[in-house]
Amino acid sequence: MASTIRIKRSSTAGNPATLAAGELAYSGLSDNGSNGGDRLYVGLGTETSGNAANHIVIGGKYYTSLVDAGGAGGTLNTGAKSVPVLSATGTIDKWLTGNLQLTGNALSSTNTNGDINITPNGSGKTVITNLYTDAVTSLTEYIQDITGGQIVDSTELDATYDDTTGTTSIILKTTGVTAGTYGSATAIPTFTVDSKGRLSSAGTISVATNLSIAGDSGVDTVSLLTDTLTFVGTDPIDTTITNNTVTISAKDATTTTKGVASFDTNNFTVTAGAVSAKTITLGSSTLTLGSTTSSLSGLTSLGVTGNTTVGGTLAVTGSATLSSTLSVAGDFAVNTNKFTVSSASGNTTVGGTLAVTGATTLSNTLGVSGATTLSSTLGVTGVSTITNNTDATALGTGALVVSAGGASINNQLRVGGNTTLTGDLEVSGGDLTSTAGTFNLLASSSTVNIAAAGTTVQSSASTGTTTVRNNLTIGGNLTVSGSTTYVN
């Protein structure tokens, strides 16, 4: 018994609502462009409640009706949407693409006044061969005829067109100038050029001419054929010729050679070529070149690195610092007669106060005729003679130290502080006095010898008490002219 296989079908609906996977369905509903009729469907994909995920159109009357199979084929149906069918030889009568129509051997545009553009992609080329402007005239012939006819003769040119070869010959018309070489070692060529740049005449003239030259003095003539024009510079002027260029330059001046010099505007002025030296200011003194200046004022310092000779008086009104030896061959006087070093004897005389702030060592006689202030130690290794008062208050916090050489004081010696004697103290006068209420003599000595060569030791005071705090040893007689009190 034969089997009958049927598929889903409907004449009232398009795409079926339910279609299992692999199941076919056909819609016999007439297609209106949107209802899905006249189509064959198949279900594909995962089923949900017996319905496949996708309903795929695989054919139907809608598509077979599009095939233009009328006649033997080979005719494009442009009246309705259709699929063209080629002829038995694989041809069709025409093709339409946008506004272009290809019919037989003709490519034309269908829109009014429509252009036909052939544009290759990127660097591609448009290659068209064997182009003709009509049935008998090639594009090449057409161009040659047009361009050849455009070139005609003129007053300067002759033009000839050869239609067979398609070429035009253009040559210059003759100007009457004879062809040849013009000019030589003794002749200069001459030419006449017209407004078109052509030579209308040519000739030569002799170069055997003279060049007249003249200077600040003297004139001469230079033959351009036989003579050499020489440029000579006189020191400090130099001349150089390179690549047809004459260069005239001046050397820089030196201490022995004349030349070009520049002047420092701080020291010189130059007006109309005249050089003038500016005045020079040292301290507060103005020095004019060519003039004599007898004194300098206002100097804060003067540095001399070599030997300096002062023929007259060197007056210093401020502080002067000498970092090396100052040698004076004559008398050296400061403030006239206040401080003088005699060139004959070498003796130094100080008319005012001599202040010494550091240690001073004298290896010979020190004669002081005025007040002397010592702020530190005065060391004397020879004999020192003080012929005037030496005030202890002028010694400040220092001390007067007399070494073994001794010190000779011809007048009063007043000491406000301690005085240390490392030798004997000889007093030429009669008194050794103290203005203090208590006078300690040789307080730290263990043995005191008084009046070793004297015959009498006495207290000159008429009243008062003389106290001996320790034992008193008398090697001779003790004479008491008053009462004697013994205290045990």
C-alpha distance (Angstrom), angle and dihedral (degrees) to the residues before:
residue distance angle dihedral
M1 . . .
A2 3.80 . .
S3 3.88 119.9 .
T4 3.78 122.5 -130.0
I5 3.85 118.1 -147.8
R6 3.74 116.0 -161.7
I7 3.80 131.8 -178.8
K8 3.74 132.5 -153.6
R9 3.80 113.1 -80.2
S10 3.76 139.4 173.5
S11 3.78 135.7 178.7
T12 3.81 93.5 -165.3
A13 3.79 104.3 47.0
G14 3.77 136.2 52.7
N15 3.84 119.3 -154.7
P16 3.84 105.9 19.2
A17 3.78 118.0 -116.9
T18 3.82 93.4 -132.0
L19 3.76 126.1 30.4
A20 3.79 123.9 163.2
A21 3.79 122.4 -138.8
G22 3.83 108.9 -78.8
E23 3.80 92.0 9.3
L24 3.83 118.8 130.7
A25 3.81 126.3 -141.6
Y26 3.78 131.8 179.4
S27 3.80 127.4 -157.4
G28 3.83 114.8 -149.2
L29 3.83 91.0 -177.1
S30 3.83 110.2 124.0
D31 3.81 109.1 -105.8
N32 3.78 116.1 -114.9
G33 3.80 95.0 177.0
S34 3.82 96.5 -92.6
N35 3.85 111.8 37.8
G36 3.84 95.8 77.2
G37 3.81 93.8 -123.2
D38 3.83 127.7 151.3
R39 3.87 90.6 35.3
L40 3.85 136.2 120.7
Y41 3.87 114.8 -135.9
V42 3.85 134.4 -165.6
G43 3.80 126.9 -166.4
L44 3.85 118.1 -124.7
G45 3.78 135.1 172.2
T46 3.77 136.0 30.4
E47 3.77 115.7 -17.5
T48 3.74 122.8 -129.4
S49 3.82 114.7 -168.5
G50 3.82 88.1 -17.6
N51 3.82 95.0 -49.3
A52 3.85 120.4 114.8
A53 3.78 118.4 -130.9
N54 3.84 92.8 -120.8
H55 3.81 133.9 37.7
I56 3.82 106.3 -158.9
V57 3.88 123.1 -161.6
I58 3.83 107.9 -134.3
G59 3.82 102.2 167.4
G60 3.78 146.1 -47.9
K61 3.77 143.6 154.1
Y62 3.79 91.0 -60.4
Y63 3.81 90.8 69.3
T64 3.82 99.8 36.5
S65 3.81 90.0 53.4
L66 3.84 89.0 59.6
V67 3.80 93.0 64.2
D68 3.84 108.8 100.8
A69 3.79 97.9 -142.5
G70 3.80 97.7 149.9
G71 3.77 113.9 135.0
A72 3.79 118.5 -15.2
G73 3.85 94.5 -37.4
G74 3.80 125.7 -116.8
T75 3.81 94.4 106.0
L76 3.81 122.2 106.6
N77 3.82 111.9 -133.5
T78 3.78 106.3 -144.6
G79 3.79 96.5 170.6
A80 3.83 97.7 77.7
K81 3.80 143.1 10.7
S82 3.79 105.7 -76.1
V83 3.77 146.4 143.5
P84 3.87 109.5 -110.2
V85 3.80 118.5 -126.2
L86 3.81 118.3 -149.2
S87 3.78 122.8 -132.5
A88 3.79 123.3 -103.7
T89 3.84 87.2 -90.0
G90 3.79 93.5 50.4
T91 3.83 97.0 -105.2
I92 3.79 137.1 121.8
D93 3.77 128.2 -158.9
K94 3.83 95.7 -119.4
W95 3.78 145.6 -12.0
L96 3.81 126.8 -141.0
T97 3.80 122.9 -156.6
G98 3.77 114.8 173.0
N99 3.82 105.3 -60.4
L100 3.84 93.3 -15.8
Q101 3.82 123.5 96.0
L102 3.79 123.7 -169.0
T103 3.84 110.4 -161.3
G104 3.79 120.3 167.2
N105 3.84 104.5 -51.2
A106 3.82 95.2 -19.5
L107 3.84 128.0 98.2
S108 3.79 110.3 -168.9
S109 3.80 140.9 161.5
T110 3.80 118.8 -114.7
N111 3.81 98.2 -159.5
T112 3.81 120.1 83.9
N113 3.82 111.5 -85.9
G114 3.79 87.9 -10.3
D115 3.81 118.7 173.6
I116 3.77 124.0 -133.9
N117 3.83 111.6 -139.2
I118 3.80 123.8 -168.2
T119 3.81 108.5 -168.9
P120 3.81 121.0 170.1
N121 3.80 118.9 -147.4
G122 3.81 117.8 -103.1
S123 3.82 112.5 -33.2
G124 3.82 93.3 -11.9
K125 3.79 116.7 132.5
T126 3.80 130.9 -131.0
V127 3.82 105.2 -130.3
I128 3.83 116.7 -168.3
T129 3.79 119.6 169.3
N130 3.79 135.1 -166.2
L131 3.78 97.0 14.9
Y132 3.82 119.3 -174.2
T133 3.78 130.4 -170.8
D134 3.82 91.0 -151.0
A135 3.79 138.5 -9.0
V136 3.81 93.9 -67.7
T137 3.84 108.2 19.5
S138 3.78 118.9 80.1
L139 3.79 120.3 -147.8
T140 3.82 89.3 -117.4
E141 3.80 91.9 54.6
Y142 3.77 90.3 45.5
I143 3.80 93.0 53.4
Q144 3.81 92.9 45.1
D145 3.81 91.6 51.3
I146 3.80 92.2 48.6
T147 3.83 97.0 45.7
G148 3.79 94.5 39.7
G149 3.76 91.0 53.2
Q150 3.78 91.7 50.6
I151 3.84 94.6 62.9
V152 3.80 113.4 75.0
D153 3.80 136.3 164.8
S154 3.83 122.0 -79.7
T155 3.78 136.6 -179.5
E156 3.81 89.6 -87.1
L157 3.85 102.5 32.0
D158 3.80 139.3 50.4
A159 3.87 114.4 -152.2
T160 3.85 124.9 -167.6
Y161 3.88 123.7 -177.8
D162 3.82 119.9 -155.5
D163 3.84 107.6 -160.1
T164 3.79 92.2 -169.8
T165 3.77 94.5 59.3
G166 3.80 94.5 25.5
T167 3.83 92.2 -129.2
T168 3.80 134.3 128.6
S169 3.81 121.3 -147.7
I170 3.82 116.7 -151.1
I171 3.81 121.1 -172.4
L172 3.82 134.5 169.6
K173 3.76 116.5 -104.7
T174 3.78 114.8 -119.5
T175 3.84 117.1 -94.1
G176 3.79 98.8 -164.1
V177 3.82 93.8 -106.9
T178 3.79 112.3 135.0
A179 3.77 113.7 -123.6
G180 3.81 113.8 -118.0
T181 3.82 146.4 89.5
Y182 3.79 118.6 -60.8
G183 3.83 125.8 -161.2
S184 3.81 135.2 31.3
A185 3.79 142.0 -173.5
T186 3.80 89.2 -68.1
A187 3.82 101.5 29.0
I188 3.76 132.1 65.1
P189 3.85 116.7 -147.4
T190 3.80 118.0 -124.2
F191 3.80 125.6 -160.9
T192 3.79 140.1 -177.3
V193 3.80 116.5 -146.8
D194 3.81 121.3 -162.2
S195 3.80 126.8 -143.6
K196 3.81 90.8 -86.8
G197 3.79 92.9 56.1
R198 3.81 94.7 -105.4
L199 3.80 125.4 133.6
S200 3.77 107.8 -109.9
S201 3.82 95.0 176.1
A202 3.82 138.7 8.8
G203 3.81 135.6 -168.3
T204 3.83 145.5 135.0
I205 3.80 139.3 -112.8
S206 3.80 128.9 -161.4
V207 3.82 119.2 -96.9
A208 3.80 92.0 -156.1
T209 3.82 91.2 114.7
N210 3.81 133.3 130.4
L211 3.81 129.1 -123.8
S212 3.80 115.2 -143.2
I213 3.82 115.2 -144.2
A214 3.83 132.2 -177.8
G215 3.78 137.3 -177.4
D216 3.81 138.8 -171.9
S217 3.76 83.5 -70.6
G218 3.78 128.2 14.9
V219 3.82 135.2 18.2
D220 3.82 132.4 -133.2
T221 3.80 144.4 173.9
V222 3.82 123.9 -125.2
S223 3.78 119.8 -155.5
L224 3.78 107.9 -138.6
L225 3.81 90.8 -149.2
T226 3.80 103.7 45.6
D227 3.82 110.3 13.9
T228 3.82 131.6 78.7
L229 3.79 118.0 -142.4
T230 3.83 105.9 -139.1
F231 3.81 125.6 -165.0
V232 3.83 110.2 -151.4
G233 3.80 123.2 -168.4
T234 3.81 123.8 -156.1
D235 3.80 116.2 -146.0
P236 3.00 122.1 -54.7
I237 3.84 88.9 24.1
D238 3.85 117.1 82.7
T239 3.82 127.0 -169.7
T240 3.82 126.7 -156.8
I241 3.83 130.0 -178.7
T242 3.82 118.2 -160.5
N243 3.82 128.4 158.2
N244 3.82 93.4 -7.9
T245 3.82 90.9 -52.1
V246 3.83 123.8 121.2
T247 3.81 112.7 -149.4
I248 3.82 118.6 -167.7
S249 3.80 115.7 -169.3
A250 3.80 138.6 167.0
K251 3.82 125.6 -132.6
D252 3.78 122.2 -122.5
A253 3.78 113.7 -99.6
T254 3.83 121.3 -109.2
T255 3.78 132.4 -174.6
T256 3.82 89.3 -89.1
T257 3.84 103.1 28.3
K258 3.77 131.0 64.2
G259 3.79 115.7 -126.5
V260 3.78 147.1 112.4
A261 3.80 113.6 -31.9
S262 3.78 134.9 -178.9
F263 3.78 124.0 -144.1
D264 3.80 127.7 -141.6
T265 3.81 106.5 -118.3
N266 3.81 88.7 -145.6
N267 3.82 90.8 65.7
F268 3.84 106.3 21.5
T269 3.81 141.3 40.3
V270 3.81 124.0 -155.3
T271 3.80 118.8 -158.6
A272 3.82 121.9 174.4
G273 3.82 88.7 -20.8
A274 3.82 94.6 -50.3
V275 3.84 114.5 123.3
S276 3.81 118.4 -149.0
A277 3.78 127.5 -177.6
K278 3.78 117.3 -128.4
T279 3.80 121.4 -130.7
I280 3.83 116.4 -93.0
T281 3.79 122.0 -133.9
L282 3.83 119.1 -149.7
G283 3.77 111.1 -177.9
S284 3.81 101.6 -43.3
S285 3.83 94.7 -30.7
T286 3.83 121.8 101.3
L287 3.82 118.2 -142.1
T288 3.80 118.7 -157.8
L289 3.82 117.0 -163.0
G290 3.80 110.3 -116.6
S291 3.80 92.5 23.8
T292 3.83 130.5 96.4
T293 3.83 120.3 -116.0
S294 3.81 115.2 -165.8
S295 3.82 99.5 -174.1
L296 3.79 142.7 25.7
S297 3.79 123.3 -146.0
G298 3.76 136.2 -175.0
L299 3.84 97.5 29.8
T300 3.81 112.8 152.8
S301 3.80 93.3 -170.7
L302 3.81 139.2 2.4
G303 3.80 120.1 -160.1
V304 3.81 118.5 -163.1
T305 3.82 116.9 -178.3
G306 3.82 98.0 175.9
N307 3.80 139.4 36.0
T308 3.81 114.0 -51.8
T309 3.79 124.8 -167.8
V310 3.80 120.6 -158.2
G311 3.79 109.9 -166.7
G312 3.79 94.8 -172.9
T313 3.77 137.9 23.3
L314 3.82 119.0 -34.5
A315 3.80 105.3 -152.2
V316 3.80 117.7 -164.6
T317 3.82 114.6 -173.8
G318 3.81 96.4 172.9
S319 3.78 137.7 37.4
A320 3.81 117.0 -47.0
T321 3.82 123.0 -163.2
L322 3.82 121.3 -162.3
S323 3.83 114.8 -166.4
S324 3.82 92.9 -177.2
T325 3.79 141.1 22.4
L326 3.83 119.3 -45.3
S327 3.80 109.2 -152.1
V328 3.81 116.9 -164.3
A329 3.80 118.8 -174.5
G330 3.84 95.3 -173.7
D331 3.79 134.9 32.9
F332 3.80 114.7 -43.0
A333 3.81 110.0 -150.8
V334 3.79 129.8 179.2
N335 3.84 118.4 -164.8
T336 3.82 89.0 -5.8
N337 3.83 106.8 -86.1
K338 3.82 99.5 5.9
F339 3.81 96.9 84.2
T340 3.80 120.0 15.0
V341 3.80 133.3 167.8
S342 3.79 109.3 -163.3
S343 3.80 114.3 -137.5
A344 3.82 91.4 -152.5
S345 3.82 101.5 51.4
G346 3.81 102.7 13.9
N347 3.81 89.5 -129.7
T348 3.82 116.4 147.3
T349 3.80 120.2 -143.0
V350 3.82 121.4 -162.6
G351 3.81 112.5 -165.5
G352 3.81 95.1 -174.4
T353 3.78 137.9 27.4
L354 3.82 117.7 -35.8
A355 3.82 108.1 -152.4
V356 3.81 116.6 -164.9
T357 3.85 114.5 -173.2
G358 3.81 97.3 177.2
A359 3.78 138.3 41.5
T360 3.85 112.8 -58.9
T361 3.79 124.1 -162.1
L362 3.82 121.2 -165.8
S363 3.78 118.7 -169.8
N364 3.82 93.9 -172.4
T365 3.79 141.1 26.4
L366 3.82 118.6 -33.6
G367 3.77 112.7 -158.7
V368 3.81 115.3 -169.1
S369 3.82 117.7 -176.2
G370 3.82 97.5 171.1
A371 3.79 139.5 33.6
T372 3.81 115.0 -49.5
T373 3.80 124.3 -161.8
L374 3.81 119.3 -157.8
S375 3.83 119.0 -172.3
S376 3.80 92.9 178.3
T377 3.79 141.0 17.8
L378 3.84 120.1 -42.0
G379 3.78 108.0 -155.8
V380 3.82 115.6 -162.5
T381 3.83 119.4 -173.3
G382 3.81 94.9 174.5
V383 3.77 134.8 40.3
S384 3.80 115.6 -54.4
T385 3.78 120.4 -163.2
I386 3.80 121.2 -162.8
T387 3.83 109.0 -167.3
N388 3.80 97.7 179.6
N389 3.77 139.0 41.8
T390 3.80 116.1 -56.8
D391 3.77 105.5 -154.6
A392 3.80 114.9 -150.4
T393 3.79 90.2 -150.3
A394 3.82 88.9 63.0
L395 3.78 91.7 59.0
G396 3.83 93.0 72.8
T397 3.78 112.0 -168.8
G398 3.78 95.2 -25.4
A399 3.77 129.9 93.7
L400 3.80 138.1 -127.0
V401 3.80 107.4 -122.1
V402 3.83 118.6 -171.4
S403 3.82 115.0 -168.3
A404 3.78 127.9 -156.6
G405 3.80 91.8 -67.2
G406 3.78 90.2 73.8
A407 3.76 132.5 -138.3
S408 3.77 125.6 -108.4
I409 3.86 115.7 -149.3
N410 3.80 113.8 -171.2
N411 3.80 95.3 -173.9
Q412 3.78 138.7 22.2
L413 3.82 119.9 -34.4
R414 3.80 111.2 -155.2
V415 3.81 113.8 -171.9
G416 3.84 119.7 -171.6
G417 3.79 94.4 -178.2
N418 3.79 137.9 27.7
T419 3.80 118.8 -45.9
T420 3.79 120.0 -160.7
L421 3.82 119.5 -157.2
T422 3.81 116.2 -169.7
G423 3.85 91.1 -176.9
D424 3.79 138.0 34.0
L425 3.81 122.1 -50.4
E426 3.77 111.5 -138.6
V427 3.81 116.4 -169.9
S428 3.79 113.8 -163.8
G429 3.80 92.6 -171.4
G430 3.80 126.8 72.3
D431 3.82 101.3 -112.5
L432 3.79 138.5 61.5
T433 3.84 102.7 -171.3
S434 3.79 140.3 177.4
T435 3.82 128.7 -164.6
A436 3.81 91.4 -154.5
G437 3.82 120.5 104.9
T438 3.82 89.1 -122.8
F439 3.82 123.2 36.9
N440 3.82 117.1 -166.2
L441 3.78 112.2 -164.2
L442 3.81 117.2 -164.8
A443 3.80 91.2 -16.6
S444 3.80 95.6 171.7
S445 3.85 99.6 43.2
S446 3.79 119.1 108.1
T447 3.80 94.1 -154.0
V448 3.82 124.7 34.3
N449 3.79 121.7 -170.0
I450 3.82 111.6 -163.2
A451 3.77 122.9 -167.2
A452 3.74 95.1 -13.2
A453 3.79 90.5 178.7
G454 3.81 96.5 28.2
T455 3.77 127.1 103.1
T456 3.79 99.6 -153.2
V457 3.79 133.7 40.5
Q458 3.79 113.3 -172.1
S459 3.82 143.6 154.7
S460 3.77 109.2 -118.2
A461 3.80 94.2 -153.0
S462 3.80 114.7 102.5
T463 3.79 91.7 -150.3
G464 3.76 137.3 27.1
T465 3.76 137.6 63.9
T466 3.79 130.6 -74.8
T467 3.80 110.8 -154.2
V468 3.79 125.7 -162.8
R469 3.83 106.5 -166.0
N470 3.85 96.9 -169.3
N471 3.77 136.7 37.8
L472 3.82 114.7 -53.4
T473 3.79 116.0 -148.7
I474 3.83 116.1 -165.7
G475 3.76 116.2 -168.4
G476 3.81 94.5 -169.4
N477 3.78 137.6 29.4
L478 3.81 121.6 -41.1
T479 3.76 113.4 -147.7
V480 3.81 118.0 -166.4
S481 3.81 115.7 -172.0
G482 3.82 95.3 -176.1
S483 3.76 135.7 43.0
T484 3.78 119.2 -54.7
T485 3.78 123.8 -142.2
Y486 3.77 122.0 -167.3
V487 3.79 118.8 -158.4
N488 3.78 118.5 -170.2
